Amino acid sequence: MSIINTTDANFEADVLKSDKVVLVDFWAAWCGPCKAIAPTLEELAGEYADRAQIVKVNVDENPEVTARFGIRSIPTLFVFKGGEKVDTAVGALPKTELAALLDKHI
């Protein structure tokens, strides 16, 4: 399963109503650290395809979701489980830390 690029309109269906653990990456095209972790997120999407979903939210194109969750710096990563935010990480974390973030909630 690949990464889903969600929008203000689809966030509820893609994230809050997912039956899997969801890692949401709030990012922007101009953000260097966001670009740096993109390949890692692609790898994780493949490795965790049967257990988790990776979803990206472009903060410039989706102001409603960005404001709703009070995103102030990017990349900000949230973990959702059963429609609830259960974890947060900020910054370009190494793959091991991102994997551990997912593993904690699967």
Gaussian input, Z-matrix of N, CA and C with variables (Angstrom, degrees):
# hf/3-21g

backbone

0 1
 N
 C     1     B1
 C     2     B2     1     A1
 N     3     B3     2     A2     1     D1
 C     4     B4     3     A3     2     D2
 C     5     B5     4     A4     3     D3
 N     6     B6     5     A5     4     D4
 C     7     B7     6     A6     5     D5
 C     8     B8     7     A7     6     D6
 N     9     B9     8     A8     7     D7
 C    10    B10     9     A9     8     D8
 C    11    B11    10    A10     9     D9
 N    12    B12    11    A11    10    D10
 C    13    B13    12    A12    11    D11
 C    14    B14    13    A13    12    D12
 N    15    B15    14    A14    13    D13
 C    16    B16    15    A15    14    D14
 C    17    B17    16    A16    15    D15
 N    18    B18    17    A17    16    D16
 C    19    B19    18    A18    17    D17
 C    20    B20    19    A19    18    D18
 N    21    B21    20    A20    19    D19
 C    22    B22    21    A21    20    D20
 C    23    B23    22    A22    21    D21
 N    24    B24    23    A23    22    D22
 C    25    B25    24    A24    23    D23
 C    26    B26    25    A25    24    D24
 N    27    B27    26    A26    25    D25
 C    28    B28    27    A27    26    D26
 C    29    B29    28    A28    27    D27
 N    30    B30    29    A29    28    D28
 C    31    B31    30    A30    29    D29
 C    32    B32    31    A31    30    D30
 N    33    B33    32    A32    31    D31
 C    34    B34    33    A33    32    D32
 C    35    B35    34    A34    33    D33
 N    36    B36    35    A35    34    D34
 C    37    B37    36    A36    35    D35
 C    38    B38    37    A37    36    D36
 N    39    B39    38    A38    37    D37
 C    40    B40    39    A39    38    D38
 C    41    B41    40    A40    39    D39
 N    42    B42    41    A41    40    D40
 C    43    B43    42    A42    41    D41
 C    44    B44    43    A43    42    D42
 N    45    B45    44    A44    43    D43
 C    46    B46    45    A45    44    D44
 C    47    B47    46    A46    45    D45
 N    48    B48    47    A47    46    D46
 C    49    B49    48    A48    47    D47
 C    50    B50    49    A49    48    D48
 N    51    B51    50    A50    49    D49
 C    52    B52    51    A51    50    D50
 C    53    B53    52    A52    51    D51
 N    54    B54    53    A53    52    D52
 C    55    B55    54    A54    53    D53
 C    56    B56    55    A55    54    D54
 N    57    B57    56    A56    55    D55
 C    58    B58    57    A57    56    D56
 C    59    B59    58    A58    57    D57
 N    60    B60    59    A59    58    D58
 C    61    B61    60    A60    59    D59
 C    62    B62    61    A61    60    D60
 N    63    B63    62    A62    61    D61
 C    64    B64    63    A63    62    D62
 C    65    B65    64    A64    63    D63
 N    66    B66    65    A65    64    D64
 C    67    B67    66    A66    65    D65
 C    68    B68    67    A67    66    D66
 N    69    B69    68    A68    67    D67
 C    70    B70    69    A69    68    D68
 C    71    B71    70    A70    69    D69
 N    72    B72    71    A71    70    D70
 C    73    B73    72    A72    71    D71
 C    74    B74    73    A73    72    D72
 N    75    B75    74    A74    73    D73
 C    76    B76    75    A75    74    D74
 C    77    B77    76    A76    75    D75
 N    78    B78    77    A77    76    D76
 C    79    B79    78    A78    77    D77
 C    80    B80    79    A79    78    D78
 N    81    B81    80    A80    79    D79
 C    82    B82    81    A81    80    D80
 C    83    B83    82    A82    81    D81
 N    84    B84    83    A83    82    D82
 C    85    B85    84    A84    83    D83
 C    86    B86    85    A85    84    D84
 N    87    B87    86    A86    85    D85
 C    88    B88    87    A87    86    D86
 C    89    B89    88    A88    87    D87
 N    90    B90    89    A89    88    D88
 C    91    B91    90    A90    89    D89
 C    92    B92    91    A91    90    D90
 N    93    B93    92    A92    91    D91
 C    94    B94    93    A93    92    D92
 C    95    B95    94    A94    93    D93
 N    96    B96    95    A95    94    D94
 C    97    B97    96    A96    95    D95
 C    98    B98    97    A97    96    D96
 N    99    B99    98    A98    97    D97
 C   100   B100    99    A99    98    D98
 C   101   B101   100   A100    99    D99
 N   102   B102   101   A101   100   D100
 C   103   B103   102   A102   101   D101
 C   104   B104   103   A103   102   D102
 N   105   B105   104   A104   103   D103
 C   106   B106   105   A105   104   D104
 C   107   B107   106   A106   105   D105
 N   108   B108   107   A107   106   D106
 C   109   B109   108   A108   107   D107
 C   110   B110   109   A109   108   D108
 N   111   B111   110   A110   109   D109
 C   112   B112   111   A111   110   D110
 C   113   B113   112   A112   111   D111
 N   114   B114   113   A113   112   D112
 C   115   B115   114   A114   113   D113
 C   116   B116   115   A115   114   D114
 N   117   B117   116   A116   115   D115
 C   118   B118   117   A117   116   D116
 C   119   B119   118   A118   117   D117
 N   120   B120   119   A119   118   D118
 C   121   B121   120   A120   119   D119
 C   122   B122   121   A121   120   D120
 N   123   B123   122   A122   121   D121
 C   124   B124   123   A123   122   D122
 C   125   B125   124   A124   123   D123
 N   126   B126   125   A125   124   D124
 C   127   B127   126   A126   125   D125
 C   128   B128   127   A127   126   D126
 N   129   B129   128   A128   127   D127
 C   130   B130   129   A129   128   D128
 C   131   B131   130   A130   129   D129
 N   132   B132   131   A131   130   D130
 C   133   B133   132   A132   131   D131
 C   134   B134   133   A133   132   D132
 N   135   B135   134   A134   133   D133
 C   136   B136   135   A135   134   D134
 C   137   B137   136   A136   135   D135
 N   138   B138   137   A137   136   D136
 C   139   B139   138   A138   137   D137
 C   140   B140   139   A139   138   D138
 N   141   B141   140   A140   139   D139
 C   142   B142   141   A141   140   D140
 C   143   B143   142   A142   141   D141
 N   144   B144   143   A143   142   D142
 C   145   B145   144   A144   143   D143
 C   146   B146   145   A145   144   D144
 N   147   B147   146   A146   145   D145
 C   148   B148   147   A147   146   D146
 C   149   B149   148   A148   147   D147
 N   150   B150   149   A149   148   D148
 C   151   B151   150   A150   149   D149
 C   152   B152   151   A151   150   D150
 N   153   B153   152   A152   151   D151
 C   154   B154   153   A153   152   D152
 C   155   B155   154   A154   153   D153
 N   156   B156   155   A155   154   D154
 C   157   B157   156   A156   155   D155
 C   158   B158   157   A157   156   D156
 N   159   B159   158   A158   157   D157
 C   160   B160   159   A159   158   D158
 C   161   B161   160   A160   159   D159
 N   162   B162   161   A161   160   D160
 C   163   B163   162   A162   161   D161
 C   164   B164   163   A163   162   D162
 N   165   B165   164   A164   163   D163
 C   166   B166   165   A165   164   D164
 C   167   B167   166   A166   165   D165
 N   168   B168   167   A167   166   D166
 C   169   B169   168   A168   167   D167
 C   170   B170   169   A169   168   D168
 N   171   B171   170   A170   169   D169
 C   172   B172   171   A171   170   D170
 C   173   B173   172   A172   171   D171
 N   174   B174   173   A173   172   D172
 C   175   B175   174   A174   173   D173
 C   176   B176   175   A175   174   D174
 N   177   B177   176   A176   175   D175
 C   178   B178   177   A177   176   D176
 C   179   B179   178   A178   177   D177
 N   180   B180   179   A179   178   D178
 C   181   B181   180   A180   179   D179
 C   182   B182   181   A181   180   D180
 N   183   B183   182   A182   181   D181
 C   184   B184   183   A183   182   D182
 C   185   B185   184   A184   183   D183
 N   186   B186   185   A185   184   D184
 C   187   B187   186   A186   185   D185
 C   188   B188   187   A187   186   D186
 N   189   B189   188   A188   187   D187
 C   190   B190   189   A189   188   D188
 C   191   B191   190   A190   189   D189
 N   192   B192   191   A191   190   D190
 C   193   B193   192   A192   191   D191
 C   194   B194   193   A193   192   D192
 N   195   B195   194   A194   193   D193
 C   196   B196   195   A195   194   D194
 C   197   B197   196   A196   195   D195
 N   198   B198   197   A197   196   D196
 C   199   B199   198   A198   197   D197
 C   200   B200   199   A199   198   D198
 N   201   B201   200   A200   199   D199
 C   202   B202   201   A201   200   D200
 C   203   B203   202   A202   201   D201
 N   204   B204   203   A203   202   D202
 C   205   B205   204   A204   203   D203
 C   206   B206   205   A205   204   D204
 N   207   B207   206   A206   205   D205
 C   208   B208   207   A207   206   D206
 C   209   B209   208   A208   207   D207
 N   210   B210   209   A209   208   D208
 C   211   B211   210   A210   209   D209
 C   212   B212   211   A211   210   D210
 N   213   B213   212   A212   211   D211
 C   214   B214   213   A213   212   D212
 C   215   B215   214   A214   213   D213
 N   216   B216   215   A215   214   D214
 C   217   B217   216   A216   215   D215
 C   218   B218   217   A217   216   D216
 N   219   B219   218   A218   217   D217
 C   220   B220   219   A219   218   D218
 C   221   B221   220   A220   219   D219
 N   222   B222   221   A221   220   D220
 C   223   B223   222   A222   221   D221
 C   224   B224   223   A223   222   D222
 N   225   B225   224   A224   223   D223
 C   226   B226   225   A225   224   D224
 C   227   B227   226   A226   225   D225
 N   228   B228   227   A227   226   D226
 C   229   B229   228   A228   227   D227
 C   230   B230   229   A229   228   D228
 N   231   B231   230   A230   229   D229
 C   232   B232   231   A231   230   D230
 C   233   B233   232   A232   231   D231
 N   234   B234   233   A233   232   D232
 C   235   B235   234   A234   233   D233
 C   236   B236   235   A235   234   D234
 N   237   B237   236   A236   235   D235
 C   238   B238   237   A237   236   D236
 C   239   B239   238   A238   237   D237
 N   240   B240   239   A239   238   D238
 C   241   B241   240   A240   239   D239
 C   242   B242   241   A241   240   D240
 N   243   B243   242   A242   241   D241
 C   244   B244   243   A243   242   D242
 C   245   B245   244   A244   243   D243
 N   246   B246   245   A245   244   D244
 C   247   B247   246   A246   245   D245
 C   248   B248   247   A247   246   D246
 N   249   B249   248   A248   247   D247
 C   250   B250   249   A249   248   D248
 C   251   B251   250   A250   249   D249
 N   252   B252   251   A251   250   D250
 C   253   B253   252   A252   251   D251
 C   254   B254   253   A253   252   D252
 N   255   B255   254   A254   253   D253
 C   256   B256   255   A255   254   D254
 C   257   B257   256   A256   255   D255
 N   258   B258   257   A257   256   D256
 C   259   B259   258   A258   257   D257
 C   260   B260   259   A259   258   D258
 N   261   B261   260   A260   259   D259
 C   262   B262   261   A261   260   D260
 C   263   B263   262   A262   261   D261
 N   264   B264   263   A263   262   D262
 C   265   B265   264   A264   263   D263
 C   266   B266   265   A265   264   D264
 N   267   B267   266   A266   265   D265
 C   268   B268   267   A267   266   D266
 C   269   B269   268   A268   267   D267
 N   270   B270   269   A269   268   D268
 C   271   B271   270   A270   269   D269
 C   272   B272   271   A271   270   D270
 N   273   B273   272   A272   271   D271
 C   274   B274   273   A273   272   D272
 C   275   B275   274   A274   273   D273
 N   276   B276   275   A275   274   D274
 C   277   B277   276   A276   275   D275
 C   278   B278   277   A277   276   D276
 N   279   B279   278   A278   277   D277
 C   280   B280   279   A279   278   D278
 C   281   B281   280   A280   279   D279
 N   282   B282   281   A281   280   D280
 C   283   B283   282   A282   281   D281
 C   284   B284   283   A283   282   D282
 N   285   B285   284   A284   283   D283
 C   286   B286   285   A285   284   D284
 C   287   B287   286   A286   285   D285
 N   288   B288   287   A287   286   D286
 C   289   B289   288   A288   287   D287
 C   290   B290   289   A289   288   D288
 N   291   B291   290   A290   289   D289
 C   292   B292   291   A291   290   D290
 C   293   B293   292   A292   291   D291
 N   294   B294   293   A293   292   D292
 C   295   B295   294   A294   293   D293
 C   296   B296   295   A295   294   D294
 N   297   B297   296   A296   295   D295
 C   298   B298   297   A297   296   D296
 C   299   B299   298   A298   297   D297
 N   300   B300   299   A299   298   D298
 C   301   B301   300   A300   299   D299
 C   302   B302   301   A301   300   D300
 N   303   B303   302   A302   301   D301
 C   304   B304   303   A303   302   D302
 C   305   B305   304   A304   303   D303
 N   306   B306   305   A305   304   D304
 C   307   B307   306   A306   305   D305
 C   308   B308   307   A307   306   D306
 N   309   B309   308   A308   307   D307
 C   310   B310   309   A309   308   D308
 C   311   B311   310   A310   309   D309
 N   312   B312   311   A311   310   D310
 C   313   B313   312   A312   311   D311
 C   314   B314   313   A313   312   D312
 N   315   B315   314   A314   313   D313
 C   316   B316   315   A315   314   D314
 C   317   B317   316   A316   315   D315

   B1=1.4525
   B2=1.5219
   B3=1.3026
   B4=1.4515
   B5=1.5255
   B6=1.3148
   B7=1.4605
   B8=1.5283
   B9=1.3258
   B10=1.4649
   B11=1.5229
   B12=1.3195
   B13=1.4591
   B14=1.5140
   B15=1.3317
   B16=1.4525
   B17=1.5247
   B18=1.3189
   B19=1.4561
   B20=1.5219
   B21=1.3286
   B22=1.4611
   B23=1.5313
   B24=1.3289
   B25=1.4658
   B26=1.5307
   B27=1.3345
   B28=1.4644
   B29=1.5166
   B30=1.3359
   B31=1.4666
   B32=1.5262
   B33=1.3107
   B34=1.4662
   B35=1.5292
   B36=1.3342
   B37=1.4685
   B38=1.5309
   B39=1.3412
   B40=1.4673
   B41=1.5276
   B42=1.3331
   B43=1.4627
   B44=1.5267
   B45=1.3126
   B46=1.4611
   B47=1.5252
   B48=1.3325
   B49=1.4621
   B50=1.5191
   B51=1.3245
   B52=1.4616
   B53=1.5263
   B54=1.3280
   B55=1.4621
   B56=1.5303
   B57=1.3363
   B58=1.4655
   B59=1.5250
   B60=1.3197
   B61=1.4587
   B62=1.5326
   B63=1.3395
   B64=1.4620
   B65=1.5276
   B66=1.3367
   B67=1.4589
   B68=1.5176
   B69=1.3268
   B70=1.4628
   B71=1.5223
   B72=1.3282
   B73=1.4598
   B74=1.5229
   B75=1.3337
   B76=1.4610
   B77=1.5227
   B78=1.3422
   B79=1.4594
   B80=1.5271
   B81=1.3410
   B82=1.4665
   B83=1.5250
   B84=1.3224
   B85=1.4645
   B86=1.5328
   B87=1.3136
   B88=1.4714
   B89=1.5244
   B90=1.3238
   B91=1.4722
   B92=1.5322
   B93=1.3400
   B94=1.4689
   B95=1.5161
   B96=1.3477
   B97=1.4717
   B98=1.5301
   B99=1.3330
   B100=1.4697
   B101=1.5222
   B102=1.3436
   B103=1.4641
   B104=1.5204
   B105=1.3325
   B106=1.4650
   B107=1.5314
   B108=1.3378
   B109=1.4706
   B110=1.5279
   B111=1.3252
   B112=1.4736
   B113=1.5369
   B114=1.3378
   B115=1.4806
   B116=1.5292
   B117=1.3199
   B118=1.4672
   B119=1.5196
   B120=1.3277
   B121=1.4646
   B122=1.5272
   B123=1.3429
   B124=1.4757
   B125=1.5282
   B126=1.3319
   B127=1.4692
   B128=1.5226
   B129=1.3361
   B130=1.4629
   B131=1.5252
   B132=1.3234
   B133=1.4709
   B134=1.5214
   B135=1.3254
   B136=1.4641
   B137=1.5103
   B138=1.3330
   B139=1.4619
   B140=1.5301
   B141=1.3311
   B142=1.4653
   B143=1.5330
   B144=1.3227
   B145=1.4662
   B146=1.5254
   B147=1.3315
   B148=1.4644
   B149=1.5304
   B150=1.3368
   B151=1.4683
   B152=1.5129
   B153=1.3312
   B154=1.4612
   B155=1.5270
   B156=1.3243
   B157=1.4586
   B158=1.5227
   B159=1.3230
   B160=1.4602
   B161=1.5288
   B162=1.3275
   B163=1.4632
   B164=1.5209
   B165=1.3440
   B166=1.4601
   B167=1.5250
   B168=1.3452
   B169=1.4594
   B170=1.5244
   B171=1.3268
   B172=1.4632
   B173=1.5274
   B174=1.3525
   B175=1.4621
   B176=1.5238
   B177=1.3276
   B178=1.4665
   B179=1.5233
   B180=1.3266
   B181=1.4649
   B182=1.5273
   B183=1.3288
   B184=1.4667
   B185=1.5293
   B186=1.3396
   B187=1.4659
   B188=1.5256
   B189=1.3293
   B190=1.4665
   B191=1.5266
   B192=1.3247
   B193=1.4682
   B194=1.5297
   B195=1.3218
   B196=1.4630
   B197=1.5274
   B198=1.3252
   B199=1.4738
   B200=1.5277
   B201=1.3230
   B202=1.4679
   B203=1.5255
   B204=1.3412
   B205=1.4631
   B206=1.5320
   B207=1.3267
   B208=1.4605
   B209=1.5163
   B210=1.3253
   B211=1.4604
   B212=1.5340
   B213=1.3308
   B214=1.4632
   B215=1.5286
   B216=1.3190
   B217=1.4632
   B218=1.5239
   B219=1.3171
   B220=1.4652
   B221=1.5256
   B222=1.3192
   B223=1.4573
   B224=1.5347
   B225=1.3104
   B226=1.4578
   B227=1.5181
   B228=1.3220
   B229=1.4599
   B230=1.5235
   B231=1.3199
   B232=1.4652
   B233=1.5092
   B234=1.3196
   B235=1.4595
   B236=1.5257
   B237=1.3338
   B238=1.4634
   B239=1.5193
   B240=1.3242
   B241=1.4605
   B242=1.5203
   B243=1.3234
   B244=1.4563
   B245=1.5241
   B246=1.3276
   B247=1.4599
   B248=1.5123
   B249=1.3401
   B250=1.4632
   B251=1.5267
   B252=1.3294
   B253=1.4657
   B254=1.5216
   B255=1.3370
   B256=1.4624
   B257=1.5284
   B258=1.3371
   B259=1.4569
   B260=1.5220
   B261=1.3466
   B262=1.4566
   B263=1.5173
   B264=1.3250
   B265=1.4606
   B266=1.5276
   B267=1.3293
   B268=1.4601
   B269=1.5158
   B270=1.3280
   B271=1.4576
   B272=1.5149
   B273=1.3300
   B274=1.4642
   B275=1.5283
   B276=1.3109
   B277=1.4644
   B278=1.5281
   B279=1.3355
   B280=1.4670
   B281=1.5330
   B282=1.3187
   B283=1.4658
   B284=1.5227
   B285=1.3286
   B286=1.4609
   B287=1.5271
   B288=1.3426
   B289=1.4628
   B290=1.5271
   B291=1.3271
   B292=1.4606
   B293=1.5269
   B294=1.3141
   B295=1.4633
   B296=1.5360
   B297=1.3369
   B298=1.4611
   B299=1.5275
   B300=1.3274
   B301=1.4598
   B302=1.5358
   B303=1.3173
   B304=1.4678
   B305=1.5332
   B306=1.3334
   B307=1.4577
   B308=1.5326
   B309=1.3306
   B310=1.4538
   B311=1.5394
   B312=1.3384
   B313=1.4725
   B314=1.5185
   B315=1.3264
   B316=1.4769
   B317=1.5185
   A1=108.75
   A2=115.96
   A3=118.40
   A4=110.78
   A5=114.39
   A6=121.15
   A7=109.51
   A8=115.50
   A9=121.53
   A10=107.94
   A11=116.58
   A12=121.04
   A13=106.31
   A14=116.23
   A15=120.10
   A16=111.01
   A17=114.96
   A18=121.91
   A19=109.24
   A20=115.59
   A21=119.69
   A22=110.06
   A23=116.03
   A24=121.47
   A25=112.82
   A26=117.58
   A27=121.25
   A28=114.61
   A29=117.89
   A30=120.89
   A31=112.40
   A32=116.26
   A33=119.37
   A34=111.00
   A35=116.89
   A36=120.66
   A37=111.66
   A38=116.94
   A39=121.16
   A40=113.10
   A41=117.08
   A42=120.27
   A43=112.17
   A44=116.59
   A45=120.52
   A46=112.90
   A47=117.36
   A48=120.09
   A49=113.42
   A50=117.05
   A51=120.96
   A52=109.80
   A53=116.24
   A54=120.10
   A55=111.35
   A56=116.57
   A57=121.58
   A58=109.47
   A59=115.62
   A60=120.82
   A61=106.38
   A62=116.56
   A63=120.58
   A64=109.59
   A65=116.06
   A66=121.97
   A67=106.95
   A68=116.80
   A69=121.65
   A70=109.10
   A71=115.52
   A72=122.71
   A73=108.48
   A74=116.47
   A75=120.83
   A76=106.73
   A77=116.85
   A78=121.69
   A79=110.64
   A80=115.93
   A81=122.61
   A82=108.85
   A83=115.41
   A84=120.84
   A85=112.46
   A86=117.56
   A87=122.02
   A88=113.40
   A89=117.58
   A90=122.37
   A91=111.03
   A92=116.42
   A93=121.20
   A94=113.91
   A95=118.57
   A96=119.37
   A97=112.54
   A98=117.15
   A99=120.29
   A100=110.23
   A101=115.62
   A102=120.05
   A103=110.66
   A104=116.14
   A105=120.62
   A106=111.85
   A107=118.00
   A108=118.62
   A109=113.07
   A110=118.04
   A111=120.70
   A112=112.80
   A113=119.85
   A114=118.81
   A115=112.33
   A116=117.04
   A117=121.04
   A118=110.30
   A119=116.25
   A120=120.13
   A121=110.65
   A122=116.94
   A123=120.69
   A124=110.28
   A125=116.64
   A126=120.80
   A127=110.59
   A128=116.17
   A129=120.23
   A130=111.11
   A131=116.99
   A132=120.37
   A133=110.03
   A134=116.64
   A135=120.42
   A136=112.86
   A137=116.11
   A138=120.75
   A139=113.02
   A140=116.95
   A141=120.90
   A142=112.31
   A143=117.23
   A144=121.85
   A145=113.89
   A146=117.07
   A147=119.59
   A148=112.97
   A149=117.13
   A150=120.14
   A151=115.15
   A152=117.23
   A153=120.15
   A154=110.01
   A155=115.31
   A156=122.03
   A157=108.42
   A158=116.54
   A159=121.24
   A160=107.34
   A161=115.80
   A162=121.82
   A163=108.20
   A164=116.38
   A165=120.99
   A166=109.62
   A167=115.22
   A168=121.87
   A169=107.20
   A170=116.73
   A171=121.51
   A172=107.47
   A173=117.02
   A174=121.02
   A175=112.57
   A176=117.53
   A177=120.55
   A178=111.95
   A179=116.80
   A180=120.87
   A181=113.25
   A182=117.38
   A183=121.40
   A184=111.38
   A185=116.57
   A186=120.18
   A187=114.56
   A188=118.16
   A189=119.96
   A190=111.63
   A191=116.59
   A192=120.59
   A193=109.69
   A194=116.59
   A195=121.03
   A196=110.73
   A197=116.62
   A198=120.81
   A199=111.13
   A200=116.11
   A201=121.03
   A202=112.11
   A203=115.35
   A204=119.47
   A205=112.71
   A206=116.95
   A207=121.01
   A208=114.28
   A209=117.04
   A210=120.79
   A211=109.40
   A212=116.47
   A213=121.20
   A214=112.36
   A215=116.76
   A216=120.10
   A217=108.01
   A218=115.15
   A219=119.70
   A220=108.71
   A221=118.35
   A222=124.71
   A223=112.83
   A224=114.90
   A225=122.03
   A226=106.22
   A227=116.44
   A228=121.45
   A229=109.29
   A230=115.34
   A231=121.60
   A232=108.66
   A233=116.13
   A234=121.44
   A235=106.95
   A236=115.36
   A237=121.70
   A238=108.91
   A239=114.91
   A240=120.62
   A241=106.72
   A242=116.41
   A243=120.65
   A244=112.61
   A245=116.52
   A246=120.81
   A247=114.99
   A248=117.22
   A249=121.19
   A250=110.35
   A251=116.57
   A252=120.84
   A253=107.54
   A254=116.61
   A255=120.67
   A256=113.34
   A257=117.54
   A258=119.55
   A259=110.17
   A260=115.50
   A261=122.43
   A262=109.52
   A263=116.31
   A264=122.00
   A265=106.90
   A266=116.02
   A267=120.47
   A268=108.89
   A269=115.63
   A270=120.88
   A271=112.72
   A272=114.11
   A273=121.44
   A274=108.83
   A275=115.79
   A276=121.07
   A277=110.95
   A278=116.26
   A279=119.04
   A280=110.78
   A281=114.23
   A282=120.54
   A283=112.49
   A284=117.29
   A285=119.72
   A286=111.32
   A287=116.70
   A288=120.15
   A289=111.50
   A290=116.50
   A291=119.61
   A292=110.92
   A293=116.44
   A294=120.99
   A295=110.23
   A296=116.50
   A297=120.99
   A298=110.38
   A299=116.63
   A300=122.42
   A301=109.89
   A302=116.33
   A303=121.20
   A304=111.21
   A305=115.91
   A306=121.47
   A307=111.99
   A308=115.88
   A309=121.82
   A310=112.19
   A311=116.07
   A312=119.85
   A313=114.47
   A314=117.08
   A315=119.68
   A316=109.85
   D1=140.40
   D2=-177.49
   D3=-100.35
   D4=176.84
   D5=-179.99
   D6=-70.06
   D7=139.02
   D8=175.81
   D9=-98.66
   D10=129.08
   D11=171.21
   D12=-94.47
   D13=108.10
   D14=-175.81
   D15=-97.87
   D16=170.06
   D17=-177.64
   D18=-131.80
   D19=172.77
   D20=174.57
   D21=-52.06
   D22=-41.97
   D23=-175.69
   D24=-69.89
   D25=-32.60
   D26=-173.69
   D27=-104.08
   D28=-2.33
   D29=-173.45
   D30=-56.49
   D31=-44.70
   D32=-177.86
   D33=-60.50
   D34=-47.22
   D35=-178.92
   D36=-67.76
   D37=-42.53
   D38=-175.30
   D39=-75.55
   D40=-30.61
   D41=-173.08
   D42=-115.88
   D43=-60.04
   D44=-171.17
   D45=-69.27
   D46=-28.64
   D47=-179.35
   D48=-103.38
   D49=9.25
   D50=179.04
   D51=-69.10
   D52=144.07
   D53=176.73
   D54=-89.42
   D55=2.33
   D56=177.74
   D57=-111.73
   D58=166.57
   D59=167.94
   D60=-67.78
   D61=136.68
   D62=-177.31
   D63=-121.87
   D64=127.37
   D65=172.34
   D66=-99.57
   D67=117.16
   D68=-178.72
   D69=-104.00
   D70=125.91
   D71=178.32
   D72=-106.05
   D73=112.19
   D74=173.17
   D75=-87.98
   D76=121.71
   D77=-170.31
   D78=-145.14
   D79=174.80
   D80=172.80
   D81=-148.25
   D82=153.21
   D83=-176.93
   D84=-62.84
   D85=-29.28
   D86=-177.38
   D87=-87.02
   D88=-0.61
   D89=-173.83
   D90=-91.56
   D91=113.21
   D92=-179.55
   D93=-59.36
   D94=-51.25
   D95=178.99
   D96=-61.28
   D97=-30.63
   D98=177.27
   D99=-64.00
   D100=-43.34
   D101=177.92
   D102=-65.43
   D103=-34.71
   D104=-177.29
   D105=-65.09
   D106=-36.19
   D107=-178.04
   D108=-91.01
   D109=-7.52
   D110=-178.17
   D111=-54.97
   D112=-47.49
   D113=179.12
   D114=-62.53
   D115=-35.46
   D116=178.31
   D117=-64.18
   D118=-42.44
   D119=179.05
   D120=-64.53
   D121=-37.03
   D122=176.22
   D123=-61.08
   D124=-44.48
   D125=178.72
   D126=-60.92
   D127=-46.90
   D128=-178.81
   D129=-63.36
   D130=-37.06
   D131=179.06
   D132=-59.22
   D133=-39.61
   D134=177.38
   D135=-71.13
   D136=-45.35
   D137=-176.22
   D138=-69.39
   D139=-30.13
   D140=-176.33
   D141=-107.15
   D142=14.30
   D143=-172.61
   D144=-50.93
   D145=-36.37
   D146=-177.16
   D147=-85.11
   D148=-11.59
   D149=-174.55
   D150=-120.79
   D151=-22.38
   D152=-175.25
   D153=-149.06
   D154=163.05
   D155=178.62
   D156=-123.60
   D157=136.95
   D158=173.94
   D159=-102.39
   D160=129.23
   D161=-178.30
   D162=-128.50
   D163=135.69
   D164=178.16
   D165=-111.48
   D166=140.72
   D167=176.38
   D168=-123.71
   D169=115.97
   D170=175.61
   D171=-77.11
   D172=114.08
   D173=-173.84
   D174=-65.83
   D175=-28.89
   D176=179.94
   D177=-73.02
   D178=-30.38
   D179=-175.98
   D180=-96.97
   D181=-10.63
   D182=-175.05
   D183=-133.12
   D184=70.93
   D185=-174.93
   D186=-67.10
   D187=-27.09
   D188=-177.53
   D189=-66.59
   D190=-52.73
   D191=-179.31
   D192=-65.46
   D193=-40.18
   D194=179.54
   D195=-59.19
   D196=-45.61
   D197=179.47
   D198=-69.96
   D199=-39.51
   D200=-178.44
   D201=-56.28
   D202=-37.58
   D203=-178.13
   D204=-101.45
   D205=8.51
   D206=173.91
   D207=61.33
   D208=40.47
   D209=-178.75
   D210=-69.78
   D211=121.28
   D212=-178.32
   D213=-115.43
   D214=-26.80
   D215=177.10
   D216=-137.04
   D217=152.01
   D218=-179.52
   D219=-130.66
   D220=152.41
   D221=-3.06
   D222=-73.03
   D223=137.33
   D224=169.34
   D225=-114.88
   D226=133.04
   D227=-179.14
   D228=-119.91
   D229=129.21
   D230=176.21
   D231=-115.09
   D232=146.90
   D233=171.44
   D234=-109.78
   D235=127.88
   D236=177.01
   D237=-113.82
   D238=141.35
   D239=175.69
   D240=-141.47
   D241=124.59
   D242=-179.80
   D243=59.96
   D244=33.37
   D245=177.96
   D246=82.36
   D247=0.21
   D248=-179.01
   D249=-112.54
   D250=141.98
   D251=174.29
   D252=-75.86
   D253=120.70
   D254=-175.42
   D255=-114.93
   D256=-9.72
   D257=-179.66
   D258=-161.27
   D259=158.11
   D260=-179.12
   D261=-141.84
   D262=143.89
   D263=171.73
   D264=-142.95
   D265=145.94
   D266=179.70
   D267=-126.53
   D268=135.16
   D269=176.94
   D270=104.82
   D271=172.36
   D272=-178.79
   D273=-83.51
   D274=87.70
   D275=-177.42
   D276=-81.29
   D277=151.51
   D278=175.09
   D279=-67.99
   D280=160.08
   D281=-177.08
   D282=-55.56
   D283=-39.41
   D284=-178.20
   D285=-60.61
   D286=-39.36
   D287=-179.75
   D288=-71.93
   D289=-38.33
   D290=177.38
   D291=-65.37
   D292=-41.20
   D293=178.17
   D294=-63.63
   D295=-41.40
   D296=179.76
   D297=-64.24
   D298=-36.42
   D299=177.80
   D300=-60.65
   D301=-44.24
   D302=177.86
   D303=-68.59
   D304=-47.32
   D305=-175.78
   D306=-57.31
   D307=-34.29
   D308=-178.31
   D309=-60.54
   D310=-25.74
   D311=-172.81
   D312=-115.03
   D313=0.13
   D314=-179.04
   D315=-88.51

